[in-house]
Amino acid sequence: MKNIDWLSLRAVTSIFALISFVGGFYFLNNSMTGNAIVNNPNYVNFISIIGILLIFCSLILVAHSIKKR
């Protein structure tokens, strides 16, 4: 049986990039995530940080796919 390195395939990294990009914007949108748990304006919103990190990860995956080309 042949082992396949799935992360080296361009289609797989593109799918991961698309999922993380969409997920990042999902977490940035406060109306979708609710923002009802914490109404304190001084509180750090970790959900927005997760969204920014997901978008950043998708940019890294796209750059990796283009560079690997």
PDB file of N, CA, C and O in Angstrom:
ATOM      1  N   MET A   1       0.846  -1.177   0.000  1.00  0.00           N
ATOM      2  CA  MET A   1       0.000   0.000   0.000  1.00  0.00           C
ATOM      3  C   MET A   1       0.888   1.236   0.000  1.00  0.00           C
ATOM      4  O   MET A   1       1.865   1.315   0.746  1.00  0.00           O
ATOM      5  N   LYS A   2       0.545   2.178  -0.826  1.00  0.00           N
ATOM      6  CA  LYS A   2       1.339   3.378  -1.004  1.00  0.00           C
ATOM      7  C   LYS A   2       0.869   4.470  -0.043  1.00  0.00           C
ATOM      8  O   LYS A   2      -0.325   4.759   0.044  1.00  0.00           O
ATOM      9  N   ASN A   3       1.819   5.073   0.677  1.00  0.00           N
ATOM     10  CA  ASN A   3       1.488   6.184   1.573  1.00  0.00           C
ATOM     11  C   ASN A   3       1.469   7.482   0.784  1.00  0.00           C
ATOM     12  O   ASN A   3       2.371   7.753  -0.009  1.00  0.00           O
ATOM     13  N   ILE A   4       0.437   8.276   1.008  1.00  0.00           N
ATOM     14  CA  ILE A   4       0.282   9.559   0.324  1.00  0.00           C
ATOM     15  C   ILE A   4       0.455  10.668   1.352  1.00  0.00           C
ATOM     16  O   ILE A   4      -0.173  10.657   2.411  1.00  0.00           O
ATOM     17  N   ASP A   5       1.310  11.615   1.026  1.00  0.00           N
ATOM     18  CA  ASP A   5       1.483  12.787   1.878  1.00  0.00           C
ATOM     19  C   ASP A   5       0.402  13.798   1.502  1.00  0.00           C
ATOM     20  O   ASP A   5       0.561  14.568   0.555  1.00  0.00           O
ATOM     21  N   TRP A   6      -0.694  13.786   2.251  1.00  0.00           N
ATOM     22  CA  TRP A   6      -1.864  14.588   1.912  1.00  0.00           C
ATOM     23  C   TRP A   6      -1.595  16.085   1.964  1.00  0.00           C
ATOM     24  O   TRP A   6      -2.187  16.840   1.193  1.00  0.00           O
ATOM     25  N   LEU A   7      -0.716  16.530   2.858  1.00  0.00           N
ATOM     26  CA  LEU A   7      -0.465  17.966   2.965  1.00  0.00           C
ATOM     27  C   LEU A   7       0.384  18.507   1.825  1.00  0.00           C
ATOM     28  O   LEU A   7       0.483  19.722   1.658  1.00  0.00           O
ATOM     29  N   SER A   8       0.991  17.640   1.045  1.00  0.00           N
ATOM     30  CA  SER A   8       1.766  18.115  -0.096  1.00  0.00           C
ATOM     31  C   SER A   8       0.907  18.264  -1.356  1.00  0.00           C
ATOM     32  O   SER A   8       1.361  18.828  -2.352  1.00  0.00           O
ATOM     33  N   LEU A   9      -0.302  17.774  -1.315  1.00  0.00           N
ATOM     34  CA  LEU A   9      -1.198  17.909  -2.463  1.00  0.00           C
ATOM     35  C   LEU A   9      -1.805  19.301  -2.490  1.00  0.00           C
ATOM     36  O   LEU A   9      -2.278  19.803  -1.469  1.00  0.00           O
ATOM     37  N   ARG A  10      -1.790  19.914  -3.646  1.00  0.00           N
ATOM     38  CA  ARG A  10      -2.274  21.288  -3.791  1.00  0.00           C
ATOM     39  C   ARG A  10      -3.776  21.402  -3.528  1.00  0.00           C
ATOM     40  O   ARG A  10      -4.228  22.393  -2.954  1.00  0.00           O
ATOM     41  N   ALA A  11      -4.536  20.420  -3.933  1.00  0.00           N
ATOM     42  CA  ALA A  11      -5.986  20.462  -3.734  1.00  0.00           C
ATOM     43  C   ALA A  11      -6.348  20.420  -2.251  1.00  0.00           C
ATOM     44  O   ALA A  11      -7.281  21.092  -1.813  1.00  0.00           O
ATOM     45  N   VAL A  12      -5.613  19.635  -1.494  1.00  0.00           N
ATOM     46  CA  VAL A  12      -5.895  19.515  -0.061  1.00  0.00           C
ATOM     47  C   VAL A  12      -5.573  20.820   0.660  1.00  0.00           C
ATOM     48  O   VAL A  12      -6.351  21.273   1.499  1.00  0.00           O
ATOM     49  N   THR A  13      -4.430  21.426   0.338  1.00  0.00           N
ATOM     50  CA  THR A  13      -4.087  22.698   0.987  1.00  0.00           C
ATOM     51  C   THR A  13      -5.044  23.802   0.560  1.00  0.00           C
ATOM     52  O   THR A  13      -5.333  24.704   1.346  1.00  0.00           O
ATOM     53  N   SER A  14      -5.537  23.744  -0.670  1.00  0.00           N
ATOM     54  CA  SER A  14      -6.519  24.741  -1.121  1.00  0.00           C
ATOM     55  C   SER A  14      -7.839  24.602  -0.367  1.00  0.00           C
ATOM     56  O   SER A  14      -8.465  25.600  -0.007  1.00  0.00           O
ATOM     57  N   ILE A  15      -8.251  23.372  -0.132  1.00  0.00           N
ATOM     58  CA  ILE A  15      -9.491  23.146   0.620  1.00  0.00           C
ATOM     59  C   ILE A  15      -9.341  23.618   2.063  1.00  0.00           C
ATOM     60  O   ILE A  15     -10.251  24.244   2.608  1.00  0.00           O
ATOM     61  N   PHE A  16      -8.185  23.317   2.693  1.00  0.00           N
ATOM     62  CA  PHE A  16      -7.934  23.801   4.052  1.00  0.00           C
ATOM     63  C   PHE A  16      -7.915  25.326   4.094  1.00  0.00           C
ATOM     64  O   PHE A  16      -8.436  25.926   5.034  1.00  0.00           O
ATOM     65  N   ALA A  17      -7.319  25.954   3.085  1.00  0.00           N
ATOM     66  CA  ALA A  17      -7.262  27.414   3.032  1.00  0.00           C
ATOM     67  C   ALA A  17      -8.663  28.007   2.904  1.00  0.00           C
ATOM     68  O   ALA A  17      -8.982  28.998   3.561  1.00  0.00           O
ATOM     69  N   LEU A  18      -9.487  27.412   2.074  1.00  0.00           N
ATOM     70  CA  LEU A  18     -10.853  27.908   1.887  1.00  0.00           C
ATOM     71  C   LEU A  18     -11.679  27.739   3.159  1.00  0.00           C
ATOM     72  O   LEU A  18     -12.427  28.641   3.538  1.00  0.00           O
ATOM     73  N   ILE A  19     -11.551  26.602   3.812  1.00  0.00           N
ATOM     74  CA  ILE A  19     -12.297  26.359   5.044  1.00  0.00           C
ATOM     75  C   ILE A  19     -11.858  27.323   6.146  1.00  0.00           C
ATOM     76  O   ILE A  19     -12.697  27.859   6.869  1.00  0.00           O
ATOM     77  N   SER A  20     -10.558  27.543   6.276  1.00  0.00           N
ATOM     78  CA  SER A  20     -10.083  28.451   7.325  1.00  0.00           C
ATOM     79  C   SER A  20     -10.443  29.893   7.006  1.00  0.00           C
ATOM     80  O   SER A  20     -10.695  30.676   7.922  1.00  0.00           O
ATOM     81  N   PHE A  21     -10.474  30.263   5.733  1.00  0.00           N
ATOM     82  CA  PHE A  21     -10.858  31.625   5.349  1.00  0.00           C
ATOM     83  C   PHE A  21     -12.331  31.889   5.673  1.00  0.00           C
ATOM     84  O   PHE A  21     -12.674  32.921   6.250  1.00  0.00           O
ATOM     85  N   VAL A  22     -13.180  30.960   5.303  1.00  0.00           N
ATOM     86  CA  VAL A  22     -14.614  31.103   5.597  1.00  0.00           C
ATOM     87  C   VAL A  22     -14.861  31.055   7.100  1.00  0.00           C
ATOM     88  O   VAL A  22     -15.664  31.826   7.627  1.00  0.00           O
ATOM     89  N   GLY A  23     -14.174  30.154   7.786  1.00  0.00           N
ATOM     90  CA  GLY A  23     -14.309  30.068   9.243  1.00  0.00           C
ATOM     91  C   GLY A  23     -13.812  31.324   9.941  1.00  0.00           C
ATOM     92  O   GLY A  23     -14.377  31.738  10.953  1.00  0.00           O
ATOM     93  N   GLY A  24     -12.758  31.932   9.408  1.00  0.00           N
ATOM     94  CA  GLY A  24     -12.249  33.177   9.980  1.00  0.00           C
ATOM     95  C   GLY A  24     -13.261  34.295   9.899  1.00  0.00           C
ATOM     96  O   GLY A  24     -13.459  35.022  10.873  1.00  0.00           O
ATOM     97  N   PHE A  25     -13.907  34.447   8.756  1.00  0.00           N
ATOM     98  CA  PHE A  25     -14.931  35.482   8.633  1.00  0.00           C
ATOM     99  C   PHE A  25     -16.175  35.144   9.448  1.00  0.00           C
ATOM    100  O   PHE A  25     -16.888  36.041   9.901  1.00  0.00           O
ATOM    101  N   TYR A  26     -16.435  33.855   9.635  1.00  0.00           N
ATOM    102  CA  TYR A  26     -17.553  33.455  10.486  1.00  0.00           C
ATOM    103  C   TYR A  26     -17.307  33.899  11.931  1.00  0.00           C
ATOM    104  O   TYR A  26     -18.218  34.399  12.592  1.00  0.00           O
ATOM    105  N   PHE A  27     -16.077  33.716  12.418  1.00  0.00           N
ATOM    106  CA  PHE A  27     -15.767  34.113  13.789  1.00  0.00           C
ATOM    107  C   PHE A  27     -15.625  35.622  13.943  1.00  0.00           C
ATOM    108  O   PHE A  27     -15.808  36.140  15.044  1.00  0.00           O
ATOM    109  N   LEU A  28     -15.303  36.342  12.867  1.00  0.00           N
ATOM    110  CA  LEU A  28     -15.213  37.796  12.965  1.00  0.00           C
ATOM    111  C   LEU A  28     -16.585  38.451  13.017  1.00  0.00           C
ATOM    112  O   LEU A  28     -16.728  39.541  13.572  1.00  0.00           O
ATOM    113  N   ASN A  29     -17.586  37.807  12.451  1.00  0.00           N
ATOM    114  CA  ASN A  29     -18.923  38.365  12.407  1.00  0.00           C
ATOM    115  C   ASN A  29     -19.604  38.177  13.762  1.00  0.00           C
ATOM    116  O   ASN A  29     -19.953  37.055  14.128  1.00  0.00           O
ATOM    117  N   ASN A  30     -19.795  39.267  14.507  1.00  0.00           N
ATOM    118  CA  ASN A  30     -20.380  39.175  15.849  1.00  0.00           C
ATOM    119  C   ASN A  30     -21.853  38.795  15.830  1.00  0.00           C
ATOM    120  O   ASN A  30     -22.345  38.213  16.797  1.00  0.00           O
ATOM    121  N   SER A  31     -22.559  39.102  14.770  1.00  0.00           N
ATOM    122  CA  SER A  31     -23.971  38.751  14.736  1.00  0.00           C
ATOM    123  C   SER A  31     -24.165  37.239  14.579  1.00  0.00           C
ATOM    124  O   SER A  31     -25.172  36.699  15.037  1.00  0.00           O
ATOM    125  N   MET A  32     -23.231  36.565  13.949  1.00  0.00           N
ATOM    126  CA  MET A  32     -23.358  35.110  13.798  1.00  0.00           C
ATOM    127  C   MET A  32     -22.935  34.382  15.064  1.00  0.00           C
ATOM    128  O   MET A  32     -23.549  33.384  15.442  1.00  0.00           O
ATOM    129  N   THR A  33     -21.895  34.873  15.717  1.00  0.00           N
ATOM    130  CA  THR A  33     -21.410  34.182  16.909  1.00  0.00           C
ATOM    131  C   THR A  33     -22.165  34.591  18.158  1.00  0.00           C
ATOM    132  O   THR A  33     -22.003  33.975  19.212  1.00  0.00           O
ATOM    133  N   GLY A  34     -22.974  35.605  18.055  1.00  0.00           N
ATOM    134  CA  GLY A  34     -23.822  35.981  19.168  1.00  0.00           C
ATOM    135  C   GLY A  34     -23.305  37.161  19.944  1.00  0.00           C
ATOM    136  O   GLY A  34     -23.991  38.180  20.032  1.00  0.00           O
ATOM    137  N   ASN A  35     -22.128  37.066  20.510  1.00  0.00           N
ATOM    138  CA  ASN A  35     -21.551  38.092  21.375  1.00  0.00           C
ATOM    139  C   ASN A  35     -22.497  38.403  22.532  1.00  0.00           C
ATOM    140  O   ASN A  35     -22.455  39.503  23.083  1.00  0.00           O
ATOM    141  N   ALA A  36     -23.349  37.449  22.907  1.00  0.00           N
ATOM    142  CA  ALA A  36     -24.298  37.658  23.991  1.00  0.00           C
ATOM    143  C   ALA A  36     -23.750  37.192  25.327  1.00  0.00           C
ATOM    144  O   ALA A  36     -24.309  37.513  26.376  1.00  0.00           O
ATOM    145  N   ILE A  37     -22.667  36.442  25.296  1.00  0.00           N
ATOM    146  CA  ILE A  37     -22.118  35.917  26.544  1.00  0.00           C
ATOM    147  C   ILE A  37     -21.483  37.028  27.356  1.00  0.00           C
ATOM    148  O   ILE A  37     -21.676  37.109  28.569  1.00  0.00           O
ATOM    149  N   VAL A  38     -20.728  37.881  26.689  1.00  0.00           N
ATOM    150  CA  VAL A  38     -20.008  38.950  27.379  1.00  0.00           C
ATOM    151  C   VAL A  38     -20.452  40.292  26.810  1.00  0.00           C
ATOM    152  O   VAL A  38     -20.308  40.547  25.614  1.00  0.00           O
ATOM    153  N   ASN A  39     -20.980  41.128  27.656  1.00  0.00           N
ATOM    154  CA  ASN A  39     -21.384  42.459  27.230  1.00  0.00           C
ATOM    155  C   ASN A  39     -20.474  43.531  27.809  1.00  0.00           C
ATOM    156  O   ASN A  39     -20.781  44.720  27.716  1.00  0.00           O
ATOM    157  N   ASN A  40     -19.352  43.124  28.408  1.00  0.00           N
ATOM    158  CA  ASN A  40     -18.395  44.048  28.987  1.00  0.00           C
ATOM    159  C   ASN A  40     -17.503  44.593  27.875  1.00  0.00           C
ATOM    160  O   ASN A  40     -16.841  43.809  27.196  1.00  0.00           O
ATOM    161  N   PRO A  41     -17.463  45.923  27.663  1.00  0.00           N
ATOM    162  CA  PRO A  41     -16.663  46.473  26.562  1.00  0.00           C
ATOM    163  C   PRO A  41     -15.153  46.368  26.793  1.00  0.00           C
ATOM    164  O   PRO A  41     -14.393  46.480  25.831  1.00  0.00           O
ATOM    165  N   ASN A  42     -14.691  46.159  28.022  1.00  0.00           N
ATOM    166  CA  ASN A  42     -13.265  46.061  28.298  1.00  0.00           C
ATOM    167  C   ASN A  42     -12.735  44.646  28.138  1.00  0.00           C
ATOM    168  O   ASN A  42     -11.529  44.431  28.262  1.00  0.00           O
ATOM    169  N   TYR A  43     -13.566  43.711  27.875  1.00  0.00           N
ATOM    170  CA  TYR A  43     -13.188  42.312  27.748  1.00  0.00           C
ATOM    171  C   TYR A  43     -12.545  42.076  26.384  1.00  0.00           C
ATOM    172  O   TYR A  43     -13.028  42.588  25.374  1.00  0.00           O
ATOM    173  N   VAL A  44     -11.460  41.304  26.349  1.00  0.00           N
ATOM    174  CA  VAL A  44     -10.814  40.958  25.094  1.00  0.00           C
ATOM    175  C   VAL A  44     -11.661  39.889  24.409  1.00  0.00           C
ATOM    176  O   VAL A  44     -11.973  38.856  25.001  1.00  0.00           O
ATOM    177  N   ASN A  45     -12.021  40.145  23.176  1.00  0.00           N
ATOM    178  CA  ASN A  45     -12.876  39.226  22.442  1.00  0.00           C
ATOM    179  C   ASN A  45     -12.004  38.159  21.765  1.00  0.00           C
ATOM    180  O   ASN A  45     -11.425  38.399  20.705  1.00  0.00           O
ATOM    181  N   PHE A  46     -11.921  36.982  22.390  1.00  0.00           N
ATOM    182  CA  PHE A  46     -11.092  35.913  21.872  1.00  0.00           C
ATOM    183  C   PHE A  46     -11.655  35.313  20.590  1.00  0.00           C
ATOM    184  O   PHE A  46     -10.906  34.738  19.800  1.00  0.00           O
ATOM    185  N   ILE A  47     -12.940  35.435  20.374  1.00  0.00           N
ATOM    186  CA  ILE A  47     -13.538  34.896  19.156  1.00  0.00           C
ATOM    187  C   ILE A  47     -13.036  35.669  17.943  1.00  0.00           C
ATOM    188  O   ILE A  47     -12.782  35.080  16.893  1.00  0.00           O
ATOM    189  N   SER A  48     -12.889  36.986  18.082  1.00  0.00           N
ATOM    190  CA  SER A  48     -12.335  37.769  16.981  1.00  0.00           C
ATOM    191  C   SER A  48     -10.867  37.424  16.743  1.00  0.00           C
ATOM    192  O   SER A  48     -10.407  37.421  15.602  1.00  0.00           O
ATOM    193  N   ILE A  49     -10.138  37.137  17.806  1.00  0.00           N
ATOM    194  CA  ILE A  49      -8.731  36.747  17.660  1.00  0.00           C
ATOM    195  C   ILE A  49      -8.639  35.414  16.922  1.00  0.00           C
ATOM    196  O   ILE A  49      -7.753  35.229  16.088  1.00  0.00           O
ATOM    197  N   ILE A  50      -9.539  34.494  17.220  1.00  0.00           N
ATOM    198  CA  ILE A  50      -9.569  33.210  16.510  1.00  0.00           C
ATOM    199  C   ILE A  50      -9.860  33.436  15.032  1.00  0.00           C
ATOM    200  O   ILE A  50      -9.248  32.799  14.174  1.00  0.00           O
ATOM    201  N   GLY A  51     -10.785  34.333  14.730  1.00  0.00           N
ATOM    202  CA  GLY A  51     -11.098  34.649  13.338  1.00  0.00           C
ATOM    203  C   GLY A  51      -9.912  35.231  12.598  1.00  0.00           C
ATOM    204  O   GLY A  51      -9.654  34.860  11.453  1.00  0.00           O
ATOM    205  N   ILE A  52      -9.182  36.140  13.237  1.00  0.00           N
ATOM    206  CA  ILE A  52      -8.005  36.733  12.611  1.00  0.00           C
ATOM    207  C   ILE A  52      -6.934  35.672  12.390  1.00  0.00           C
ATOM    208  O   ILE A  52      -6.279  35.662  11.348  1.00  0.00           O
ATOM    209  N   LEU A  53      -6.749  34.778  13.362  1.00  0.00           N
ATOM    210  CA  LEU A  53      -5.758  33.711  13.214  1.00  0.00           C
ATOM    211  C   LEU A  53      -6.123  32.744  12.084  1.00  0.00           C
ATOM    212  O   LEU A  53      -5.246  32.275  11.358  1.00  0.00           O
ATOM    213  N   LEU A  54      -7.406  32.452  11.939  1.00  0.00           N
ATOM    214  CA  LEU A  54      -7.830  31.572  10.853  1.00  0.00           C
ATOM    215  C   LEU A  54      -7.597  32.211   9.490  1.00  0.00           C
ATOM    216  O   LEU A  54      -7.174  31.532   8.554  1.00  0.00           O
ATOM    217  N   ILE A  55      -7.866  33.500   9.366  1.00  0.00           N
ATOM    218  CA  ILE A  55      -7.618  34.193   8.103  1.00  0.00           C
ATOM    219  C   ILE A  55      -6.124  34.230   7.816  1.00  0.00           C
ATOM    220  O   ILE A  55      -5.705  34.046   6.673  1.00  0.00           O
ATOM    221  N   PHE A  56      -5.317  34.467   8.849  1.00  0.00           N
ATOM    222  CA  PHE A  56      -3.864  34.470   8.685  1.00  0.00           C
ATOM    223  C   PHE A  56      -3.360  33.095   8.255  1.00  0.00           C
ATOM    224  O   PHE A  56      -2.471  33.001   7.409  1.00  0.00           O
ATOM    225  N   CYS A  57      -3.916  32.034   8.825  1.00  0.00           N
ATOM    226  CA  CYS A  57      -3.531  30.671   8.437  1.00  0.00           C
ATOM    227  C   CYS A  57      -3.913  30.383   6.989  1.00  0.00           C
ATOM    228  O   CYS A  57      -3.170  29.715   6.270  1.00  0.00           O
ATOM    229  N   SER A  58      -5.068  30.883   6.562  1.00  0.00           N
ATOM    230  CA  SER A  58      -5.463  30.658   5.169  1.00  0.00           C
ATOM    231  C   SER A  58      -4.525  31.382   4.215  1.00  0.00           C
ATOM    232  O   SER A  58      -4.226  30.869   3.137  1.00  0.00           O
ATOM    233  N   LEU A  59      -4.054  32.570   4.598  1.00  0.00           N
ATOM    234  CA  LEU A  59      -3.093  33.278   3.751  1.00  0.00           C
ATOM    235  C   LEU A  59      -1.768  32.519   3.657  1.00  0.00           C
ATOM    236  O   LEU A  59      -1.147  32.482   2.595  1.00  0.00           O
ATOM    237  N   ILE A  60      -1.343  31.924   4.750  1.00  0.00           N
ATOM    238  CA  ILE A  60      -0.115  31.129   4.742  1.00  0.00           C
ATOM    239  C   ILE A  60      -0.287  29.901   3.843  1.00  0.00           C
ATOM    240  O   ILE A  60       0.622  29.554   3.089  1.00  0.00           O
ATOM    241  N   LEU A  61      -1.441  29.249   3.920  1.00  0.00           N
ATOM    242  CA  LEU A  61      -1.684  28.076   3.074  1.00  0.00           C
ATOM    243  C   LEU A  61      -1.731  28.440   1.599  1.00  0.00           C
ATOM    244  O   LEU A  61      -1.239  27.684   0.761  1.00  0.00           O
ATOM    245  N   VAL A  62      -2.312  29.581   1.270  1.00  0.00           N
ATOM    246  CA  VAL A  62      -2.349  30.016  -0.133  1.00  0.00           C
ATOM    247  C   VAL A  62      -0.942  30.326  -0.619  1.00  0.00           C
ATOM    248  O   VAL A  62      -0.572  29.945  -1.730  1.00  0.00           O
ATOM    249  N   ALA A  63      -0.156  31.013   0.201  1.00  0.00           N
ATOM    250  CA  ALA A  63       1.227  31.315  -0.176  1.00  0.00           C
ATOM    251  C   ALA A  63       2.036  30.026  -0.356  1.00  0.00           C
ATOM    252  O   ALA A  63       2.856  29.929  -1.269  1.00  0.00           O
ATOM    253  N   HIS A  64       1.807  29.053   0.502  1.00  0.00           N
ATOM    254  CA  HIS A  64       2.506  27.768   0.395  1.00  0.00           C
ATOM    255  C   HIS A  64       2.108  27.045  -0.901  1.00  0.00           C
ATOM    256  O   HIS A  64       2.957  26.458  -1.571  1.00  0.00           O
ATOM    257  N   SER A  65       0.824  27.091  -1.247  1.00  0.00           N
ATOM    258  CA  SER A  65       0.369  26.431  -2.470  1.00  0.00           C
ATOM    259  C   SER A  65       0.956  27.090  -3.712  1.00  0.00           C
ATOM    260  O   SER A  65       1.330  26.414  -4.670  1.00  0.00           O
ATOM    261  N   ILE A  66       1.032  28.418  -3.683  1.00  0.00           N
ATOM    262  CA  ILE A  66       1.583  29.128  -4.846  1.00  0.00           C
ATOM    263  C   ILE A  66       3.087  28.891  -4.947  1.00  0.00           C
ATOM    264  O   ILE A  66       3.616  28.698  -6.041  1.00  0.00           O
ATOM    265  N   LYS A  67       3.771  28.905  -3.809  1.00  0.00           N
ATOM    266  CA  LYS A  67       5.219  28.705  -3.813  1.00  0.00           C
ATOM    267  C   LYS A  67       5.574  27.289  -4.251  1.00  0.00           C
ATOM    268  O   LYS A  67       6.572  27.085  -4.943  1.00  0.00           O
ATOM    269  N   LYS A  68       4.775  26.324  -3.859  1.00  0.00           N
ATOM    270  CA  LYS A  68       5.024  24.913  -4.194  1.00  0.00           C
ATOM    271  C   LYS A  68       4.820  24.673  -5.682  1.00  0.00           C
ATOM    272  O   LYS A  68       5.367  23.716  -6.230  1.00  0.00           O
ATOM    273  N   ARG A  69       4.063  25.503  -6.330  1.00  0.00           N
ATOM    274  CA  ARG A  69       3.736  25.366  -7.739  1.00  0.00           C
ATOM    275  C   ARG A  69       4.981  25.483  -8.537  1.00  0.00           C
ATOM    276  O   ARG A  69       4.938  25.397  -9.765  1.00  0.00           O
TER     277      ARG A  69
END
